[in-house]
């Protein structure tokens, strides 16, 4: 038989999903995949049920239902301070991953280079490779995860077309400051580059930090695609609803690509998530407080058992270093061995650090933990870690 498409030859299951399968098989606690097992707010669930009962079962506009796009427009104008003026600049997608896919298809030709900031989210790299774009890596370093802008400029070539920015970041928890984004914008202008900003964790901030959208800065909107969604904020990862905001000509291209790829996002679920915008304003403060409790519990536990822990500035992951453990106890020679040790000795699933770096050696002494769990589950996980390694 003739061979399959060459683009599939190097595809492999992500470590994130592989760990989830291992944990399911052993009955352990999954602190690897960012599944988020907290309940979806009732107004959203009720809105979806009512839409189903009302027969909202046909295709929506390929860019999303008008009420949802209008609500997103108002939200990005008020919270993100984007200068968007029309629903024509909003595209509802099948998850923020769907928005990312249409963004890179709209922007990039095969061979175009895109700068990824390490540690990166693996799907950002995987999809670039799938369309024959070329990822180029610039590495941030713990504990502050600051970017070397000189290294960024050295990475730019005549083939560079875009930079991907994730803030708050998965897996590091890095939150970009306004000063950093302003400096990035100067680079984008100098070299005429686009930016794709993944802001899915935009409401998860700690220690008084503020979320700043690159596209809100003067002169940035015209060259920025802003991605976000509902999965993380409203605990609905399986609903697969995200969105992009970009200048209308670019948003129109992305909408047409979305139409080709998946027609539209699920119609009744769009009606459901539209109800999120009428929820009480205290929801976000309460969510932040709940995640702060979980962040503290997990970070203090990891520190107590010997991990080097850069406390995340945002999102709900901890990219924890275990180089001290590698020097003092067996089972921690590298990230693959360490994550197997945690599963075997504590029944805890994590993600090996190499999943987030181009060079596996850069992630050798890191594991990523997710604390988006019901509090009793996270407390049990921390008890297991202390019992096994304390």
N, C-alpha and C positions, 0 to 999 in steps of 0.2 A: 504493500500500500504506500501511497505517497506520504511524505512526512507531514507532521503538523506544522503550524506556523512557527517560524523561527523565534518570534517574540515570546513564545511559551517555554522555550527550552530551559531558560534559567529561572523560571518561576518556582518558588518554593513557599511552603506554608510559613507564615511569620512566627517568630518565637512566641509572640503574644498569644496566638491561637493554640500553638503547640502546648504551651504551659497549661492553658485552660483544659485541654483534653487530658493531660496527665493528671491534673488535680481531680477532674471528674472521675477518672478511673480509680483513684486512690481514696476518694471521699474526704480530701483535705479542704483547706480554706484557700480560695483563690485571691491573692493580693497581687496578681499579675495583670490580667486584662482589666482595662478600665470599663467594666461592665456597669457599675453603679446599680446596686440592688435596692436602693431606696425607692419608696413609692412615688409614682407619678401623681402630681396634684389632682385632686378630685375635679376641679373645674375643667381641666383639660380632658380627663376621661369622660366626664359628662358631656362635654361638647362633641366628642367623637361619637358617643352612643346616640346622641340626638341626631347627628348628621346621618348616621347609618339608618336610623328609624325613619328619617325624613326622605330617604332614598337618594342621598348624595353619593351615587355609585358610578357616575360616568366620568370621563376625562375632564379635568379642569383645563384652563388655559395652560399652555406648556410652561409658563413662568409662574404659575400659581394663581390661587383664587384672589380676586380683587381685595376683599376685606383683610386678608392676611398680608398681602403686599403693602397695603396702606398702613397697617399697624407696624410692620417692620420699618417702613419709611419713617414714620413718626419716632420710633424707637432709636434708629440710628442718627436721626437729627438731634434728638434730645440727649441721649446717653453717650453716644459715640462722637457727637458733634460733627458729623459728616455734612458737607454742603450739598447733599442730594436734594432734589426738588420734585422728583416725579416717580411714580411707581414703575415707570419704564426703566428705572435704574436698579430695580430689585428683581431678582430671580430666585424663586423657591426651588429647592433641589431635593434629590433623594440623598439626604444626609449632607453634611459639609464635605464629605468625600466626593459626592456627586458634583458639588459646586467646584471643588478643586479640579476634578477631571475636566469639566467643561472650560475652566479657566486656562489650564495648560494647553488644551486642544485649540482654544481660541488664540492663544499667544504664540505658541512655539511651532517651529518647523523641526524636522529631524536634524540633529547636529547642533541645534542651539544649546548654549550652556546656561545653566541655572545654578545660582549659588545657594547651597543649603548650609545652614548654621548648625554645627554639631554641638551637643548631641541632638539628633534630629528625630522626627517622627517617621518611622519606617515607611508608611504608606506614601508620604511625600516623595521619597526617593523611588519607591517601587513603581509608581505611576509615571514618573519622569522617564524611567528606563523603558517602560512599556511602549511609550510613544517615540522612542529613540532620541529623546533629549539627553543631554549630558550633565549629570550632577557634578558640581565642583564644590569642595568642602572647605569651610573656614570654621575652626574649632574654638569654642568657648571653654574656659577652664574653671573648675570648682575652686573655692566655694562660692564665689560671687557670680560666676558665669558671665563675665564681662567680655565684650567683643573687641578684638584687636582690629581697629579700622585700617591700620596699615596693611595687615594681612588680607583684609577684605579687598583693598585696592589692588594688591599684588595678584589676587585671584582673578581679577577682571581681564578679559581678553576681547578682541574684536567680535568674538562669537557669543559673548555674554549678553543675555537678553533680559534676565529677571533675577530677583532675589526673593527667597521665601522667608517670611518672618512669622514665627509662632510666639504669640504673647497673650496671656501667660503660657509658658512653654510646657509641652510634653516631650521629654520626661523630666526635665531639670527643674521645673517650677519657676524659671526665670521670668521676671516681669520687666519689659523694656521701659526705661524712663523716657520722658519727653526729650531730654537732652540727647539721649542715644538715638532716638528716632529722628531728631532734627539733623544730627550728624549723618545718619543714614540717608536722609532725603538729599542732603548736599551731594553725596556720592551718586545717588540715582540721577540727579540732574546733570552732574558733570559728565557721566558716561551714558546718559539717555537710556536708562533701564526702567523696566516695570518692577512693581512689587506685588506679591501675593501675600496677604496677611491672614493667617489662620488665628482667629480670636475666639474660638469655641469656648474657652474657659474664662471669658472676660469678666464674669461676676465673682470669680473665686480668687480673692485677694486677701493678703494677710499683713499684719503689722502696719496698718494705715496706708498701704500702697494704693495708687490710683491707676486705673486702666486708661491708657492713652492709645487712640487709634492713629496709625500713621496717616491715613487718608484725611484726618481732621486738620493736619498741618497745612498752612498756606502753600499752595502750589503742588500738593501731593496727590489730590484726588484724581487728577487727570491721568496719573500713571499707576494707580493702585486699585487692585481688586480686593475687597474686604470680604472675608468668609467668616460665617458663624453658623449657629444653629441652636437647636433646642435640646439635643440629646443629654448634654451634661447638666445644663442649668435646671432642667425639669425632670431629670431622672427617667429618660425615655429613649435609651439608646436603640432599642429595637424598633422604634417608630420610623426611623430613618428620614428625618426632616431637617434640612439645613437651608441656607440661603447665601446669596452673594449680592453685594452692592458694588456697582461700578458705573462709570459714565455710560450713558444710554447706548451709544453705538457698540460698545464692548459688551454690555449686558444683553443686547439683542442677539449678538453672535452666540453668547453662552446659552441663551434661551433656546435658540435653534438647535444647538448641539445637544442640549438636554432632551429636546423633543425627539431627536434621532436616537439617543441612547436609551431613554426610558419613558418617553411620551410626556409624563408629568409625575409629580409626587402624588402619593395616595390621597385622593380627594377627601374622604371623610376625616382622615387624620389631620389634614390641613385645617378643616373647620374646627377640629378639637383644639389644636395648638393655638388657633386664633384667640381662644378664651384666655390664654396665658396673659395677654396684655391688659385684661381687666381684673387680674388678681390684685390683692392688697399689696401696697407698696412695701410693707414690712417683710415680704417674702425673702428678699435678697439679703437683708441684714440677718434674718434668722438662719438662712442657709450658710452665710459666711461664718456665723457663730458656731453652727453645728460642725462645719468642716474644720474650724480652728480647734475645737475640742479633739477631733480625730487626728489632726496633724500633730498636736502636742502629744497625744497618747502614743502614736506610732514612732515619732522622732525620739521621744524619751526612752522608749523601749529599745530601739535600735542602738542608741548611744549606750544604754546600760549593758548591752551584750557585746559591745566592742566595735560597732560600726562607726565610721566617720560620716557624719550626717550634715550635709548642707541643707538646712531647713528651707523648704520651698517658699518662694515669695508669692506664688499663686498656683492655680490648678489643684489637682488632688493626687499628686505623685511625689514620691521621695526617691531620688537617685542617690542611693547610699553607697559609700565606699567601704570595702572590707579588707584593704591592704593590711591593717594591723592584725586582723584575724589570720590572714594568709601566712603571717610570720610566726604565729603562736599556736595554731591548732590545725590538725588534718582536716581535709574536706573542703578547703578554701583556696586551692592552688590557682584557680581562675574562675571566671564567671560561670562557665558551664558546670564545673564541679560544685561550685557553691550553691547554685540553684537546685542541683540534684540533692545536695546535702540537706537543704532546708525542706525539701519535699520528704525525703526519707526520714529525717530525725524529728521534724516538727509538723509535717503535714501542711506546710505553707508553700503556696506557689508564688513565684516572682518572675521577673523577666531578666535574662542575662544582659549585661551591659553592652555586649557587642552588637545587640540589635539596634543600637542608636549611634554607631560610629562606622565610618567607611573602613577604618583599620581595626580589626577585632582587638588588637593589643591595646587600643585606647580605651576600650570598655572592659578590659580584663578584670579589673578590681571593682566593678560596679554591679549592683542589682537594683532594679526598679520595683518599688512597692506602691500599691494603690490603696488609699484609705477611704475610698467612696463605698463604704460598707455600713450596714446596720450596726449601730454601736455595740450591741452584745456580741455580734460576730467579730468585730474588730478587737474587742476586749479579749475574746477567746483566742484569737490569733496571737495577740501580744502575750497572753499567758503561756501559750505553747512555745513561743520564741524564748521567753525568759526561762521556762523550765528546761528547754533543750540546750540553751547556750549561755544562760546566765551564770 
